[in-house]
């Protein structure tokens, strides 16, 4: 039976194709059930085939807080056009009242500088929070940031590996802010800096269905000053009249597009989640970021590399949708993963693949393992020595020809 499924002619086909192939030659009672069981438990299929299920894990809201600004979320909006010498927005949102601050920044910046900006723009108004929810940006994961806020009694809660939805509140605010700036700046994206203070007022004075009020009123206990609509022709100054009319038109368009986008995103998001729960002791496969070789040359093709690694046993359940895995001792990847990055192993566990080494950027690292062959090549009109390198965390057939000189520069500790 395994011949029809896992042989070169079987090609690890699905249950239906395997049954059709077998039916032309053999048949026995219960064959269909046995073939389906064989295909489901095939380790090669489980590690290499795509997972077609909806993302595992239902949405898990964070606990309701007791006081405002006791817990905040932080994130960066990057990739913006340079406006007033700024190209990044730091978004800080209170988890209880949903009140937010939008702060323009300029690259490059360090953890020390972001901490100073936080003190000048957030701490002076609201004091220190009890905890900060953030993604795994290098600023938030730096030793300086962790040590500083640790000494101040602030707990840093980073998102689980490869699951930015942990910081979903700020991600949602980012979407709203980007939509606002997109509508307001139109064909002049470099002017977003002139609208950021208005965007913060708009966001904090807009009604939120989650809290059934505005963040402004939730924080200060009183409604914000009403915005009086402008009627065309009220101002005798032509430039003022034209500017205020454009503002009213932009606000109407903005509200229409935001409302439509919110309804559409909610409807689609509610359809694309499935509940999944594991218990301690279950064996699961782990999905990691794709291979990337950046140390010498980007020539290693990992298109056919396994999609899943493992299986690894679950040793603890962290919250409702995150699990801690028992990874190899030499692993450098964070052992806690969201359920969407896991897939249950089916069948007997008679093997455990090694986990590849992960660099700080969350990518699979490669280092030269050994030199297989040498040759003399030509580059820039002169002869160079090239070597055929076998890499760690790769198959032998993925060996590549590299310049010996460049290889020794990139890996000084490697002695061929």
Secondary structure, 3 states (H helix, E strand, C coil): CHHHHHCCCCCCCCHHHHHHHHHCCCCCCCHHHHHHHHHHHCHHHHHHCCCCCCEECCCCCCCCCCCCCCEEEEEEECCCCCECCECEEEEEEECCCCCEEEEEECCCCCHHHHHHHHHHHHHHHHCCCCEEEECCCCCCCCHHHHHHHHHCCCEEEECCECCHHHHHHHHHHHHHHHHHHHHHHCCCHHHHHHCHHHHHHHHHCCEECCCCEEHHHHHHCCCCCCCCCCCCCCCCCHHHHHHHHHHHHHHHHHHHHHHHHHHHHHHHHHHCEECCCCCCCCEEEECCCCECCCCCCCCCCCCCCCCCEEEEEEEEEECCCEEEECCCCCCCCCCEEEHHHEEECCCCCCCCCCCCCECCCCCECCCEEEEEEEEEEEECCEEEEEEEEEECCCCHHHCEEEEHHHHHHHCCCCCC
